[in-house]
Amino acid sequence: MPMEPLENLFSSSFGLGTMAEDKCGVAGCSEPAVKSYSREAVEKAGLKAADEKNKRMQLCKEHNKQYKKVTKDERKLENLGR
């Protein structure tokens, strides 16, 4: 019995959409998303959400870079406690 390719397992036919289909959740940006974070954390970092209802925000490459730059010290301190 032949097995299905992995691509078919994660296709949109299963309702699992890919991150590439999503757009950046920052107000005024429509670039493809590469990563998602909680909306609360992203807003703390100073980025404005386009939709206030969502619990999570997808970020494009550029906004992800900004988010990581702003939260670098916080993440470093968090990792020291491990």
Long-range contacts (C-beta under 8 A, 24 or more apart in sequence): 19-58, 22-58, 23-58, 23-60, 24-58, 24-59, 24-60, 24-63, 25-49, 25-50, 25-51, 25-54, 25-57, 25-58, 25-59, 26-50, 26-57, 26-59, 26-60, 26-63, 29-60, 29-62, 29-63, 31-60, 31-61, 31-62, 31-63, 32-60, 33-58, 33-59, 33-60, 34-59, 34-60, 34-61, 34-64, 35-59, 35-64, 37-67, 41-71, 42-67, 45-70, 45-71, 46-70
